[in-house]
Amino acid sequence: MGMNFLVGQSGGPTAVINSSLAGVYATARQSGAGKIYGMQYGIQGLLDEKLVDLDEKLGSNLSIELLKRTPSSYLGSCRYKLPTPEENEAVYHKLFALFAKYEIDAVLYIGGNDSMDTIAKLSAYGASIGSPIRFIGVPKTIDNDLMLTDHTPGFASAGKFIATITKELICDSNVYDLQSVTVAEIMGRHAGWLAACASLAKGDDCDGPDMILLPEVAFSTSRFLEQVEKIRREKNNIIIAASEGVKTEDGTFLCDLGGESGPLDAFGHKAALSGTSRYLAGLIQQHLGCKTRAIEFSTLQRCASHLTSRIDINESFQVGGAAVQAALNGETGRMSAIIRQSNVPYQSICQTVDVQAVANKEKVIPRSWISEDGTQLTAEFEAYARPLIQGEQLPIFVNGVPQHIRL
């Protein structure tokens, strides 16, 4: 009998997270795996013994193709913070008892920073008790903030969507010969990779956004208003792309200044950042007196599977397969990662890295990739990001709308 696999998805979804699941399933099945189980609602669901036999759900080529084109997390997700063994070893006893019950040989977890924390803890505990189970992380996050991987699956498709709708928004704003400022709010708590992708709207037919505000550059109200006023003297319609995580010099989120402060999740993060665009629009209207509009791209950024990057779809599938291969090779405590080989032509390979060096760390945009005044991106960022948004993976349309697969 081949190895038995258990795979789960965790954290915020992306337009291509299911392509990684498809890569895990297809590679495990091709390797002659025994059973391939999915955990419903991540580790939290596993603790409630919510498992599904993926052979019963994904046993056809059509299912795999639909899965690759289906947004959100097919297996469901969670934001469960696994305690340390010192805090609650009983949780580990229960998890490893479940692994034994289902004769699990390898556990794969598809997720972002907090999910890699889970894999790091499980692999360390497994090593401490001499468990032969392999624990492998599969990267996923539109935020692109994981260390030791060139970029993360999900980022490119979100970036392609952001660049596209920013370009369309610029077209729309130029309809009337009236002075106005539109502030588009883009996801990104501590790293501005997504907001930076608004710069990719620029081309022969589009000037791109007039300003891009990032968490990597501290916000100054006086400097911001001066910059907007300067642009306003030169053109009627201004487009500002702002990361939701823009902060002042003392680390205060702009959305908190706007009275939008909310609760924290299990990992100590603000459960939702919202209100940055409204705060900035209000600031402009109050001090400069012109028409303003605030637009939140919100969760559309991570679920727009009708506008995915083909590069992203393919690499997401590949990192899932690489994680399976790592487990088959006896690796544990690792994360599959994307290693860029060249920009032109764009080429990448998958390797594994130490998950302990990834968990609980964040990768931000290098300051050298941001213009001196902090409002635009440099050619280095474009050379990095532009290759990732190439190509499209069209949905399978039925009755005029995309066909998806659901559990």
N, C-alpha and C positions, 0 to 999 in steps of 0.2 A: 504494500500500500504506500502511496505517496504521502507527502506531508499534509497535515490539516491546517488550514489557514482561517484566521479570524480577522475581519477588517471592519473599521468604523470610520465615521466622519465626524468632525467636531468643529466648533466655532462658526463664524459667519460663512455662508455659502459663497460660491462664485458661479460664473456662467460655465465653467469647465471642470468643476470639482468631480463631476460624475465621469469625466473622461479618465481621470486618474483611477476611479473605482473600476471602470471598464478595463484599464490597463492591468490592474491587480487581478481581476477575475480571469481575463483572457490568458494572461501569462501563467497564472497558477494552474488553470485548466490544461493548457498546452504542456505544462511540465509534468502532468500526470498526478496532480494533487488528489488527495483523498476527498475530504470534505472542505467546502469553502463556505464559511458562515459570515453573515453580516450582522453587526450589532445595530439594533435600532436605537437611535438617540444616543449614540456614542457610549462612553464608559458608564454614564449614568443609566442608560438603558440596559447595559450589560449587567449591572448590579441588580437589576430587576429581572434578569434572565430573559430579556427580549432579544432573541436571536432569530435569524431567518436563514434558511438554506438557499444560497444564491443559485445553485443549479436548478432549483425549481422556478426561479424568476428570470434568469438570464441565460437560459440554455439555447438560445438561437442567435444567429448572426444579426438578424434584424433587431433583436433586443439590445445587443451591444451597440449597434449604430444609433439607435434611438437614445440609449443611455448617454452616449457621447454628445448628443445634441440637446439633452435635457438640463435646464438650469436647476439651481438649488441643490440640496443634499438628498439624493435618492433614499438613503437609509435614515434620514433625519439627523439632527445634530443636538449638541448640548454645550453648555458653558460650565461644566463641572470641574472644579479645582480639586484634583487628587491630593489629599493631605500627605505629609511625609509619614514614614512608618513610625517616627517618634510621636507624631500627633495622633495617629489612629492606625495601628497595625492591623486591626480587625478588618479594615477595608481590603488590605492586601491578602489576608487569609481567605476572604470571600472570593476575591478575584482569582487567585491561584487555584482555589477549589473548583471554580467554574472552568478554568482552563483545563484542569485535570478531568473534570466530568465530561467535557466534550473532546478530550484528547487533542488539545490544541498544540501545535508545534511552533507556530509563528503568529504573532500579533502585529498587524499593520494599522497605523492610525494616520488618517489623512487630515491635515489641519495646519494651523499657523503656530505662532509662538507658544501659546498656552498648550497646544496639543503636543508640541515637542517636549514641553515640561513633563507631560504625562508619560511619554515614551521614556524620557530620561529617568524618571522615578521608577517605572516598572522594570526597566532593564537593570538598574542599580540594585533594586530589591531582589530581582531574579538571580543576579550574580551572587548576592549575599547568602542566598539559601541553596545555591548550587543548582538552580533550575536550568534545564536544557532549552527552554523556550526562547525563541529569537524575537526581539522587539525592534521594529523598524518604523521610522517616521517617513511619511510622504508629504512633501511641502505643499501648502495651499494658502494663499492669501492675496487679495487684491491690493493690499497695502504695500507689498513688495519689501517688507522690512526684516526678512529672515537673513541671518548671517550665513556665510559660507556657500551660498548659491548665487549665481550671477543674477537671477531674478526668480520670482516665484510664479508657479502656475496660477492663472486667474488674473494676474496683473495686466498682461498684454491685452486681453479681451476687454477688461474694464477701461484700459487706456485708449483702446480703439474707439470704444463707445463714447468716452469723454471727448476725445478729439473731434469725433463726428458731430455730436450734438452741440459742441461749442461752436463749430463752424456754421452749423445751421442757425444757431442762436445769433451769431454775428450777422448773417444774412437778414434775419428777421428784424434785428434792431435798426437796420439801415433803411427800413421802408419809409419812415417819415422824416421830414426835414425839421426835426425838433431836437432840442438838446436833452439827452437822457443818459443815465448810468444804470447798467444792469450788472448785478453781482450774482455770479453763479457759485453756489456752495458745493464743494466736492469732498468726498470722504478722505480721511487721513488724520489720525489722532495725533501722532508724534512725528510722522514722516510724510513728506509732501510729494511722494512719487506720483500719486494719482493727479493731484492738481497740476503738477508739472506737465502731465500729458496733454493738458489743454494747449500747450505751446505747439503740439504737433498738428493743430488745425491750420497753422501758417503754411502758405504755399503761394504759387503764382496768382491764384484767384482769391486769396484771403490773407489779411494782415495778421490774423491771430488775435488773441486777447491783448488788451492794452496794458494790463497789469496782472501778475500772478503772485498771490500771497501764500507763503509757505510756513510751516511750523519751524523750519530751520532758521528763519530770519525773524528776530524779535520785532513785534509791531509797535510802531510809534504813531499816535494819533496825529500829531502835528505834521510829521513827515508824510504820512499817508494823504492828508488833506492837501498839502502842498503839491504832491505828485498828481493827484486827481485834478486840481485846479490848473496845473500846467498843461495837462493833456486836453482839458476842456477848452483851453484857449486855441487849440489847434484843430479840434474836430468836434462834431456834434454828439455822436453816439459812442459811448465808452463801454467796453466790456471788461469786467474784472473777474478773474477766476480765483477763488479763495478756498484754501483748505479749511475744513471744519475745525482743525486743530490749531489755527493761528493763535498765538499767545503774545502777551505783552512781555516786557523785559523781566518782570517779576514772576513770570510763569502762569499768569491768569489767562484762562481761555476767554476769547472775545464773547463766546456764547454765554459765559457766566456773567460778563459785564452787562449783557442784554437781559439778564434775569432768567436764563434758561437752564440754570444748574439743576442736575438731576442725580439719581441714585447711582451707586457703584455696583458693578457686577462681582462675581465670586473671585475674580482675579484682581480686584481693586481698580479696575478701569471704569470710567464713566460709561454707564450702560448705553447712553446715546448722546452724541454731540449734535446739537441742532440749534440754529439761531444766529450763526456767524454772519450769514448773508443779510439777515434782517437787521442785525446790529450795524453792519457797515452801510447798508442802504439808508438807515435812519440817520447815521452820522453825517453822510453826504447831504442828505436833504436838509438837515438841521443847520449845517454850517455853510453849504454852498447854494442851497435853495433851488436845486434843479430836480426834475422828475427822476425817480429811482424805481427800480424793480429788483426784488430778491427772488432767486430761483434756487431750489434745492434739488440736485440730481438724485439724492437719496438712494434708496435700494435699487433703483433702476440700473445703477452702475454695475452691480454685481449679478444681476439676473438677466441681462439682455443677451440671451443665447442666439438671437436672430442676427447678431452682429459680432460674432466671435472672430478672433484671429486664428487662422489655420495653423500658424506656428504654435500658438498657445494650446490648441486642441491636441496637436501631435505631441508636444513636449509633456503635456499633462498625462497623456496615455503612457509615454515613455518612462516618466518617473515612477508611475505605479508599477510598471513591469520591472523596472530596476530594483524596486524595493523587494519584490518577490524573489528576484534573482539573488539579491543580497542574503535573504533568509535561506535560500537553498544552498548558498555557499557557506552557511554557518555563521554569518555576521549577526551581531546584536548590538543594541545601543547606537545605532547608526541612523542617518537620514539620507535618502536619495537626494542628489543635488544636481543642478544644471551648471555645466562648465562651458563657457563660451570659448569657441575655437577661433572664430573670425567674424568680422562684421560684414565684409564684402568679398565673397558671398557669405551670408550669415550661416554659421555652422555651430552646433553645440553637441556635447556628449553628456551622459549621465554617469556620475560617480557617487559614492557614499562618503559622508563626513560624520564626524563625531557629534552625536545629538547633544551631548553635554555642552559643547561649544556653541550650540545654536539656541538652546532653551533660555528664555528670560533675557535675551539681548535683542537690541533693535538696530537695524541698519538705516541710516538716514542719507539724504542726498549730500554728496560732497559739496562743501561751500564753493569750491572752484568751479562747480557746474552751474552756479547761480550768478547772475550778473552782479556787478559791484553795488548797484543801488537796491538789489534784493527783489526786483520785480519781474525778472525774465530769466529764462534758462539759456545756457550757452550751447555752442555747437557740440560740445562733448556730451551733453545730455541727449541731444538729438541723435548723435551717432550711436549712443547706447540704446535708446528707446525705439527709434524709427524701424529698425529691422524686425522688432518683435510684433508689430501690428500688421505685418504683411499677410495677405491671403485671407480668404473667407471660407467658412464651413457652412454652407447653406443648410437650413432646416429641411426636414421632409414635410412638405405641406399636405394637409388633408382638409378638404372643405374650406380652403382659403387661409388656414392658420397652421402654425407649426404643430407637428405631432410630437408628443412627449411620452415618456414611460413613467409609471408611478407604481409604488410598492402596494 
